[in-house]
Amino acid sequence: MSIPQPAHPTTDKRWKLIDLVMQRHDHRPDALIETLHAAQDAFGFLDPETLHYIAARLNLPPSRVYGVTTFYNHFDTKPKGDHTLVVCTGTACHVKGNDRILTWAQERYGLKPGETTRDNRLSLVEVRCVGACALAPVILTDNSLTGKTSFAETTAIIEEWLPHGP
């Protein structure tokens, strides 16, 4: 007797792509990270409904799926803005002033790391190290790494993305 599989949370066709990834791996639990990547690529973030669906299909406890999702900083549990600024605050980047960017963003826009502006134009992410210490200070603008970036250059990028101010 086969165990009934949960239905897709919606009729959205992107679910078929996620199902294909799981089928390719015979719904083995070790396909979790690849399945999470597929879901995030399809939907842009991983909401609780998606995580529960994946957990059921891979026969994993929801807590394990959530734990993996929140452990890796690549996975997002909230929608991201039109632009994403990742600020490295590892030792080399901190010493070269990257922490000032986070303070400035909070003071000017009320934006803290892990948040997105109300108009969904910018998501701010803080990471401990991107592994490019020789290029410190480092930022990632929409997934593009830029090194030896001055405070003025970084704030100019933010102001270009948020031209109307706070």
Contact map, one row per residue, 1 for C-alpha under 8 A:
1110000000000000000000000000000000000000000000000000000000000000000000000000000000000000000000000000000000000000000000000000000000000000000000000000000000000000000000
1111000000000000000000000000000000000000000000000000000000000000000000000000000000000000000000000000000000000000000000000000000000000000000000000000000000000000000000
1111100000000000000000000000000000000000000000000000000000000000000000000000000000000000000000000000000000000000000000000000000000000000000000000000000000000000000000
0111110000000000000000000000000000000000000000000000000000000000000000000000000000000000000000000000000000000000000000000000000000000000000000000000000000000000000000
0011111000000000000000000000000000000000000000000000000110000000000000000000000000000000000000000000000000000000000000000000000000000000000000000000000000000000000000
0001111100000000000000000000000000000000000000000000100110000000000000000000000000000000000000000000000000000000000000000000000000000000000000000000000000000000000000
0000111110000000000000000000000000000000000000000000000000000000000000000000000000000000000000000000000000000000000000000000000000000000000000000000000000000000000000
0000011111100010000000000000000000000000000000000000100000000000000000000000000000000000000000000000000000000000000000000000000000000000000000000000000000000000000000
0000001111100000000000000000000000000000000000001100100000000000000000000000000000000000000000000000000000000000000000000000000000000000000000000000000000000000000000
0000000111110000000000000000000000000000000000000000000000000000000000000000000000000000000000000000000000000000000000000000000000000000000000000000000000000000000000
0000000111111010000000000000000000000000000000000000000000000000000000000000000000000000000000000000000000000000000000000000000000000000000000000000000000000000000000
0000000001111110000000000000000000000000000000000000000000000000000000000000000000000000000000000000000000000000000000000000000000000000000000000000000000000000000000
0000000000111111100000000000000000000000000000000000000000000000000000000000000000000000000000000000000000000000000000000000000000000000000000000000000000000000000000
0000000000011111110000000000000000000000011000000000000000000000000000000000000000000000000000000000000000000000000000000000000000000000000000000000000000000000000000
0000000100111111111000000000000000000010000000000000000000000000000000000000000000000000000000000000000000000000000000000000000000000000000000000000000000000000000000
0000000000001111111100000000000000000000000000000000000000000000000000000000000000000000000000000000000000000000000000000000000000000000000000000000000000000000000000
0000000000001111111110000000000000000100010000000000000000000000000000000000000000000000000000000000000000000000000000000000000000000000000000000000000000000000000000
0000000000000111111111000000000000100110010000000000000000000000000000000000000000000000000000000000000000000000000000000000000000000000000000000000000000000000000000
0000000000000011111111100000000000000000000000000000000000000000000000000000000000000000000000000000000000000000000000000000000000000000000000000000000000000000000000
0000000000000001111111110000000000000000000000000000000000000000000000000000000000000000000000000000000000000000000000000000000000000000000000000000000000000000000000
0000000000000000111111111000000001100100000000000000000000000000000000000000000000000000000000000000000000000000000000000000000000000000000000000000000000000000000000
0000000000000000011111111111001000100000000000000000000011000000000000000000000000000000000000000000000000000000000000000000000000000000000000000000000000000000000000
0000000000000000001111111110000000000000000000000000000000000000000000000000000000000000000000000000000000000000000000000000000000000000000000000000000000000000000000
0000000000000000000111111110000000000000000000000000000000000000000000000000000000000000000000000000000000000000000000000000000000000000000000000000000000000000000000
0000000000000000000011111111001000000000000000000000000000000000000000000000000000000000000000000000000000000000000000000000000000000000000000000000000000000000000000
0000000000000000000001111111000000000000000000000000000000000000000000000000000000000000000000000000000000000000000000000000000000000000000000000000000000000000000000
0000000000000000000001111111101000000000000000000000000011100000000000000000000000000000000000000000000000000000000000000000000000000000000000000000000000000000000000
0000000000000000000001001111111100000000000000000000000001100000000000000000000000000000000000000000000000000000000000000000000000000000000000000000000000000000000000
0000000000000000000000000011111100000000000000000000000001110000000000000000000000000000000000000000000000000000000000000000000000000000000000000000000000000000000000
0000000000000000000000000001111110000000000000000000000000000000000000000000000000000000000000000000000000000000000000000000000000000000000000000000000000000000000000
0000000000000000000001001011111111100000000000000000000001000000000000000000000000000000000000000000000000000000000000000000000000000000000000000000000000000000000000
0000000000000000000000000001111111110000000000000000010001000000100000000000000000000000000000000000000000000000000000000000000000000000000000000000000000000000000000
0000000000000000000000000000011111111000000000000000000000000000000100000000000000000000000000000000000000000000000000000000000000000000000000000000000000000000000000
0000000000000000000010000000001111111100000000000000000000000000000000000000000000000000000000000000000000000000000000000000000000000000000000000000000000000000000000
0000000000000000010011000000001111111110000000000000010000000000000000000000000000000000000000000000000000000000000000000000000000000000000000000000000000000000000000
0000000000000000000000000000000111111111000001000000010000000000000010000010000000000000000000000000000000000000000000000000000000000000000000000000000000000000000000
0000000000000000000000000000000011111111100000000000000000000000000000000010000000000000000000000000000000000000000000000000000000000000000000000000000000000000000000
0000000000000000110010000000000001111111110000000000000000000000000000000000000000000000000000000000000000000000000000000000000000000000000000000000000000000000000000
0000000000000010010000000000000000111111111111000100000000000000000000000000000000000000000000000000000000000000000000000000000000000000000000000000000000000000000000
0000000000000000000000000000000000011111111111000000000000000000000000000011000000000000000000000000000000000000000000000000000000000000000000000000000000000000000000
0000000000000000000000000000000000001111111110000000000000000000000000000000000000000000000000000000000000000000000000000000000000000000000000000000000000000000000000
0000000000000100110000000000000000000111111100000000000000000000000000000000000000000000000000000000000000000000000000000000000000000000000000000000000000000000000000
0000000000000100000000000000000000000011111111000000000000000000000000000000000000000000000000000000000000000000000000000000000000000000000000000000000000000000000000
0000000000000000000000000000000000000011111111000000000000000000000000000001001100000000000000000000000000000000000000000000000000000000000000000000000000000000000000
0000000000000000000000000000000000000011101111100000000000000000000000000011111100000000000000000000000000000000000000000000000000000000000000000000000000000000000000
0000000000000000000000000000000000010011001111110110000000000000000000000011110000000000000000000000000000000000000000000000000000000000000000000000000000000000000000
0000000000000000000000000000000000000000000011111110000000000000000000000000110000000000000000000000000000000000000000000000000000000000000000000000000000000000000000
0000000000000000000000000000000000000000000001111111000000000000000000000000100000000000000000000000000000000000000000000000000000000000000000000000000000000000000000
0000000010000000000000000000000000000000000000111111100000000000000000000000000000000000000000000000000000000000000000000000000000000000000000000000000000000000000000
0000000010000000000000000000000000000010000001111111110000000000000000000000000000000000000000000000000000000000000000000000000000000000000000000000000000000000000000
0000000000000000000000000000000000000000000001111111111000000100110000000000000000000000000000000000000000000000000000000000000000000000000000000000000000000000000000
0000000000000000000000000000000000000000000000011111111100000100100000000000000000000000000000000000000000000000000000000000000000000000000000000000000000000000000000
0000010110000000000000000000000000000000000000001111111110000000000000000000000000000000000000000000000000000000000000000000000000000000000000000000000000000000000000
0000000000000000000000000000000100110000000000000111111111000000100000000000000000000000000000000000000000000000000000000000000000000000000000000000000000000000000000
0000000000000000000000000000000000000000000000000011111111111100100000000000000000000000000000000000000000000000000000000000000000000000000000000000000000000000000000
0000110000000000000000000000000000000000000000000001111111111100000000000000000000000000000000000000000000000000000000000000000000000000000000000000000000000000000000
0000110000000000000001000010000000000000000000000000111111110000000000000000000000000000000000000000000000000000000000000000000000000000000000000000000000000000000000
0000000000000000000001000011101100000000000000000000011111110000000000000000000000000000000000000000000000000000000000000000000000000000000000000000000000000000000000
0000000000000000000000000011100000000000000000000000001111111000000000000000000000000000000000000000000000000000000000000000000000000000000000000000000000000000000000
0000000000000000000000000000100000000000000000000000001111111101100000000000000000000000000000000000000000000000000000000000000000000000000000000000000000000000000000
0000000000000000000000000000000000000000000000000000001100111111100000000000000000000000000000000000000000000000000000000000000000000000000000000000000000000000000000
0000000000000000000000000000000000000000000000000011001100011111110000000000000000000000000000000000000000000000000000000000000000000000000000000000000000000000000000
0000000000000000000000000000000000000000000000000000000000001111111000000000000000000000000000000000000000000000000000000000000000000000000000000000000000000000000000
0000000000000000000000000000000000000000000000000000000000011111111100000000000000000000000000000000000000000000000000000000000000000000000000000000000000000000000000
0000000000000000000000000000000100000000000000000011011000011111111110000000000000000000000000000000000000000000000000000000000000000000000000000000000000000000000000
0000000000000000000000000000000000000000000000000010000000000111111111000000000000000000000000000000000000000000000000000000000000000000000000000000000000000000000000
0000000000000000000000000000000000000000000000000000000000000011111111100000000000000000000000000000000000000000000000000000000000000000000000000000000000000000000000
0000000000000000000000000000000010000000000000000000000000000001111111110000000000000000000000000000000000000000000000000000000000000000000000000000000000000000000000
0000000000000000000000000000000000010000000000000000000000000000111111110011100000000000000000000000000000000000000000000000000000000000000000000000000000000000000000
0000000000000000000000000000000000000000000000000000000000000000011111111011100000000000000000000000000000000000000000000000000000000000000000000000000000000000000000
0000000000000000000000000000000000000000000000000000000000000000001111111000000000000000000000000000000000000000000000000000000000000000000000000000000000000000000000
0000000000000000000000000000000000000000000000000000000000000000000111111110000000000000000000000000000000000000000000000000000000000000000000000000000000000000000000
0000000000000000000000000000000000000000000000000000000000000000000001111111000000000000000000000000000000000000000000000000001000000000000000000000000000000000000000
0000000000000000000000000000000000000000000000000000000000000000000000011111000000000000000000000000000000000000000000000000000000000000000000000000000000000000000000
0000000000000000000000000000000000011001000011000000000000000000000011011111100000000000000000000000000000000000000000000000000000000000000000000000000000000000000000
0000000000000000000000000000000000000001000111000000000000000000000011001111111100000000000000000000000000000000000000000000000000000000000000000000000000000000000000
0000000000000000000000000000000000000000000011110000000000000000000011000011111000000000000000000000000000000000000000000000000000000000000000000000000000000000000000
0000000000000000000000000000000000000000000011100000000000000000000000000001111100000000000000000000000000000000000000000000000000000000000000000000000000000000000000
0000000000000000000000000000000000000000000110000000000000000000000000000001111110000000000000000000000000000000000000000000000000000000000000000000000000000000000000
0000000000000000000000000000000000000000000110000000000000000000000000000001011111110000000000000000000000000000000100010110000000000000000000000000000000000000000000
0000000000000000000000000000000000000000000000000000000000000000000000000000001111110000000000000000000000000000000110011110000000000000000000000000000000000000000000
0000000000000000000000000000000000000000000000000000000000000000000000000000000111110000000000000000000000000000000000011110000000000000000000000000000000000000000000
0000000000000000000000000000000000000000000000000000000000000000000000000000000111111000000000000000000000000000000000001110000000000000000011000000000000000000100000
0000000000000000000000000000000000000000000000000000000000000000000000000000000111111100000000000000000000000000000000000111100000000000000111100000000000000000000000
0000000000000000000000000000000000000000000000000000000000000000000000000000000000111110000000000000000000000000000000000111100000000000001111000000000000000000000000
0000000000000000000000000000000000000000000000000000000000000000000000000000000000011111000000000000000000000000000000000001111000000000001110100000000000000000000000
0000000000000000000000000000000000000000000000000000000000000000000000000000000000001111100000000100110000000000000000000001111000000000011100000000000000000000000000
0000000000000000000000000000000000000000000000000000000000000000000000000000000000000111110011000100000000000000000000000000011111000000111000000000000000000000000000
0000000000000000000000000000000000000000000000000000000000000000000000000000000000000011111111000110000000000000000000000000011110000000000000000000000000000000000000
0000000000000000000000000000000000000000000000000000000000000000000000000000000000000001111111000000000000000000000000000000001111000000000000000000000000000000000000
0000000000000000000000000000000000000000000000000000000000000000000000000000000000000000111111100000000000000000000000000000000010000000000000000000000000000000000000
0000000000000000000000000000000000000000000000000000000000000000000000000000000000000000111111110000000000000000000000000000000000001001100000000000000000000000000000
0000000000000000000000000000000000000000000000000000000000000000000000000000000000000001111111111110000000000000000000000000000000001001110000000000000000000000000000
0000000000000000000000000000000000000000000000000000000000000000000000000000000000000001111111111110000000000000000000000000000000000000100000000000000000000000000000
0000000000000000000000000000000000000000000000000000000000000000000000000000000000000000001111111100000000000000000000000000000000000000000000000000000000000000000000
0000000000000000000000000000000000000000000000000000000000000000000000000000000000000000000111111100000000000000000000000000000000000001100000000000000000000000000000
0000000000000000000000000000000000000000000000000000000000000000000000000000000000000000000011111111100000000000000000000000000000000000100000000000001000000000000000
0000000000000000000000000000000000000000000000000000000000000000000000000000000000000011100011111111110000000000000000000000000000000000110000000000001000000000000000
0000000000000000000000000000000000000000000000000000000000000000000000000000000000000000100011001111111000000000000000000000000000000000000000000000000000000000000000
0000000000000000000000000000000000000000000000000000000000000000000000000000000000000000000000001111111100000000000000000000000000000000000000000000001000000000000000
0000000000000000000000000000000000000000000000000000000000000000000000000000000000000010000000001111111110000000000000000000000000000000000000000000001001100000000000
0000000000000000000000000000000000000000000000000000000000000000000000000000000000000010000000000111111111000001100000000000000000000000000000000000000000000000000000
0000000000000000000000000000000000000000000000000000000000000000000000000000000000000000000000000011111111100000000000000000000000000000000000000000000000000000000000
0000000000000000000000000000000000000000000000000000000000000000000000000000000000000000000000000001111111110000000000000000000000000000000000000000000000000000000000
0000000000000000000000000000000000000000000000000000000000000000000000000000000000000000000000000000111111111111000000000000000000000000000000000000000000000000000000
0000000000000000000000000000000000000000000000000000000000000000000000000000000000000000000000000000011111111111000000000000000000000000000000000000000000000000000000
0000000000000000000000000000000000000000000000000000000000000000000000000000000000000000000000000000001111111110000000000000000000000000000000000000000000000000000000
0000000000000000000000000000000000000000000000000000000000000000000000000000000000000000000000000000000111111110000000000000000000000000000000000000000000000000000011
0000000000000000000000000000000000000000000000000000000000000000000000000000000000000000000000000000000011111110000000000000000000000000000000000000000000000000000011
0000000000000000000000000000000000000000000000000000000000000000000000000000000000000000000000000000000011111111000000000000000000000000000000000000000000000000000001
0000000000000000000000000000000000000000000000000000000000000000000000000000000000000000000000000000000011111111101110000001000000000000000000000000000000000000000000
0000000000000000000000000000000000000000000000000000000000000000000000000000000000000000000000000000010011000111111000000001000000000000000000000000000000000000000000
0000000000000000000000000000000000000000000000000000000000000000000000000000000000000000000000000000010000000011111000000001110000000000000000000000000000000000000000
0000000000000000000000000000000000000000000000000000000000000000000000000000000000000000000000000000000000000001111100000011110000000000000000000000000000000000000000
0000000000000000000000000000000000000000000000000000000000000000000000000000000000000000000000000000000000000011111110000011100000000000000000000000000000000000000000
0000000000000000000000000000000000000000000000000000000000000000000000000000000110000000000000000000000000000010011111011111000000000000000000000000000000000000000000
0000000000000000000000000000000000000000000000000000000000000000000000000000000010000000000000000000000000000010001111111110000000000000000000000000000000000000000000
0000000000000000000000000000000000000000000000000000000000000000000000000000000000000000000000000000000000000000000111111000000000000000000000000000000000000000000000
0000000000000000000000000000000000000000000000000000000000000000000000000000000000000000000000000000000000000000000011111000000000000000000000000000000000000000000000
0000000000000000000000000000000000000000000000000000000000000000000000000000000111000000000000000000000000000000000111111110000000000000000000000000000000000000000000
0000000000000000000000000000000000000000000000000000000000000000000000000000000011100000000000000000000000000000000111111110000000000000000000000000000000000000110000
0000000000000000000000000000000000000000000000000000000000000000000000000000000111111000000000000000000000000000000110011111000000000000000000000000000000000000110000
0000000000000000000000000000000000000000000000000000000000000000000000000000000111111000000000000000000000000000011110011111100000000000000000000000000000000000000000
0000000000000000000000000000000000000000000000000000000000000000000000000000000000011110000000000000000000000011111100000111110000000000000000000000000000000000000000
0000000000000000000000000000000000000000000000000000000000000000000000000000000000011110000000000000000000000000111000000011111000000000000000000000000000000000000000
0000000000000000000000000000000000000000000000000000000000000000000000000000000000000111100000000000000000000000110000000001111100000000000000000000000000000000000000
0000000000000000000000000000000000000000000000000000000000000000000000001000000000000111110000000000000000000000000000000000111111000000000000000000000000000000000000
0000000000000000000000000000000000000000000000000000000000000000000000000000000000000001110000000000000000000000000000000000011111000000000000000000000000000000000000
0000000000000000000000000000000000000000000000000000000000000000000000000000000000000001111000000000000000000000000000000000001111111000000000000000000000000000000000
0000000000000000000000000000000000000000000000000000000000000000000000000000000000000001010000000000000000000000000000000000001111111000010000000000000000000000000000
0000000000000000000000000000000000000000000000000000000000000000000000000000000000000000000000000000000000000000000000000000000011111000000000000000000000000000000000
0000000000000000000000000000000000000000000000000000000000000000000000000000000000000000000000000000000000000000000000000000000011111111010000000010000000000000000000
0000000000000000000000000000000000000000000000000000000000000000000000000000000000000000000110000000000000000000000000000000000011111111110000000000000000000000000000
0000000000000000000000000000000000000000000000000000000000000000000000000000000000000000000000000000000000000000000000000000000000011111000000000000000000000000000000
0000000000000000000000000000000000000000000000000000000000000000000000000000000000000000000000000000000000000000000000000000000000011111110000000011000000000000000000
0000000000000000000000000000000000000000000000000000000000000000000000000000000000000000000110010000000000000000000000000000000000011111110000000011100000000000000000
0000000000000000000000000000000000000000000000000000000000000000000000000000000000000001000111011100000000000000000000000000000000001011111000000011110000000000000000
0000000000000000000000000000000000000000000000000000000000000000000000000000000000000011000010000100000000000000000000000000000001011011111100001111100000000000000000
0000000000000000000000000000000000000000000000000000000000000000000000000000000000001111000000000000000000000000000000000000000000000000111110001110100000000000000000
0000000000000000000000000000000000000000000000000000000000000000000000000000000000011110000000000000000000000000000000000000000000000000011111111100000000000000000000
0000000000000000000000000000000000000000000000000000000000000000000000000000000000111100000000000000000000000000000000000000000000000000001111111100000000000000000000
0000000000000000000000000000000000000000000000000000000000000000000000000000000000111000000000000000000000000000000000000000000000000000000111110000000000000000000000
0000000000000000000000000000000000000000000000000000000000000000000000000000000000010100000000000000000000000000000000000000000000000000000111111000000000000000000000
0000000000000000000000000000000000000000000000000000000000000000000000000000000000000000000000000000000000000000000000000000000000000000000111111100000000000000000000
0000000000000000000000000000000000000000000000000000000000000000000000000000000000000000000000000000000000000000000000000000000000000000011110111110000000000000000000
0000000000000000000000000000000000000000000000000000000000000000000000000000000000000000000000000000000000000000000000000000000000000000011110011111100000000000000000
0000000000000000000000000000000000000000000000000000000000000000000000000000000000000000000000000000000000000000000000000000000000010011111000001111100000000000000000
0000000000000000000000000000000000000000000000000000000000000000000000000000000000000000000000000000000000000000000000000000000000000011110000000111110000000000000000
0000000000000000000000000000000000000000000000000000000000000000000000000000000000000000000000000000000000000000000000000000000000000001111000000111111011000000000000
0000000000000000000000000000000000000000000000000000000000000000000000000000000000000000000000000000000000000000000000000000000000000000100000000001111111000000000000
0000000000000000000000000000000000000000000000000000000000000000000000000000000000000000000000001101100000000000000000000000000000000000000000000000111111100000000000
0000000000000000000000000000000000000000000000000000000000000000000000000000000000000000000000000000000000000000000000000000000000000000000000000000011111110000000000
0000000000000000000000000000000000000000000000000000000000000000000000000000000000000000000000000000000000000000000000000000000000000000000000000000111111111000000000
0000000000000000000000000000000000000000000000000000000000000000000000000000000000000000000000000000100000000000000000000000000000000000000000000000111111111100000000
0000000000000000000000000000000000000000000000000000000000000000000000000000000000000000000000000000100000000000000000000000000000000000000000000000001111111110000000
0000000000000000000000000000000000000000000000000000000000000000000000000000000000000000000000000000000000000000000000000000000000000000000000000000000111111111000000
0000000000000000000000000000000000000000000000000000000000000000000000000000000000000000000000000000000000000000000000000000000000000000000000000000000011111111100000
0000000000000000000000000000000000000000000000000000000000000000000000000000000000000000000000000000000000000000000000000000000000000000000000000000000001111111110000
0000000000000000000000000000000000000000000000000000000000000000000000000000000000000000000000000000000000000000000000000000000000000000000000000000000000111111111010
0000000000000000000000000000000000000000000000000000000000000000000000000000000000000000000000000000000000000000000000000000000000000000000000000000000000011111111000
0000000000000000000000000000000000000000000000000000000000000000000000000000000000100000000000000000000000000000000000001100000000000000000000000000000000001111111000
0000000000000000000000000000000000000000000000000000000000000000000000000000000000000000000000000000000000000000000000001100000000000000000000000000000000000111111110
0000000000000000000000000000000000000000000000000000000000000000000000000000000000000000000000000000000000000000000000000000000000000000000000000000000000000011111110
0000000000000000000000000000000000000000000000000000000000000000000000000000000000000000000000000000000000000000000000000000000000000000000000000000000000000000011111
0000000000000000000000000000000000000000000000000000000000000000000000000000000000000000000000000000000000011000000000000000000000000000000000000000000000000010011111
0000000000000000000000000000000000000000000000000000000000000000000000000000000000000000000000000000000000011100000000000000000000000000000000000000000000000000000111
